[in-house]
């Protein structure tokens, strides 16, 4: 799945609906393409974390690709870079 623009509280509502298929995924690792994502709020981070926990419980790997330097700083600051495969 790919993301673009701003992943703020408003976008997270729609993204959660779109990501439902990923939460239900079985047997396939998940790659989230963030190369066109320019901002992520705590709501977006919460969804990513929920998806990571769900994936790990199923024995699946979740990988984030294409993070900009700004987004990498957000992940570093929140400690998420330590738990996500970037």
N, C-alpha and C positions, 0 to 999 in steps of 0.2 A: 504494500500500500504506500502511496506517496502523499505527502503533505506539502501545501504551499501557502504563502502569505503569512497571516498572523493566526496562531493557535491560542486564542484568548478564551475567556469564559463563554462567550457567545458561540464561537466556532467549536468549542468542546462539546456543546450540546448536539450539534449535527455530526461531529466526528464520532461521538459515542455510538450513534445509530449506525454509521458507516462501518465502524470497527466491530460491530456485533459478530460479523462472520469470522473475524480473527479470534474473538473470544471463544467461538464455537469450534475453531479449527482443531483437528486431530491429525497427527501423523505428518504434519508439514511444519518445518521451521518457518519463522516469520521475519521478513525484512521490511523495515520502515524506511523509506527514502525521504530524507529531510533536506535534500539539496535545494529545494525552492522554499523552504520554511525560513522566515525572517524573524519570527518571535514566537516564544512559547511561554505561556503563563503557568501559574501553579495548577490550574485546571487541566491544562494539557499534560503537564508532568504527572499529575495524578492518574490520568488515563493511561499513559505509557507505563507507569509503575503497576497499575492494575493488570495490564496486559502481560507485563513481564512475570508477575506472580502467577497468573493464570497459565502462562506458557510453561513455566518451570514446574508447576504442579502436574502437567501432562508430559513432562520430559522433553519439551520442545525448546529450541533455542530462538531467542529474539535478538535481532541485530539492528542497530540504527546506522544508517549510512548517509553520507553527504552533509554532515553537520558543519555549518559555518563556524568560523572562529568565535563569533559572538555566542552562538548556541553552545559551543564546547565550553565556554567560560561559565555559562549558566549551569551546565551539567557538572562542571568541576566544583562550582560554588555550593551546589546543593548536595554534592557527594554522589550524584547519580552516575558520574563517569566511572565510579568504582563498582557499580552493580550492573551496568549495561555494557553490552559488547558494542563498542563504537568503531 
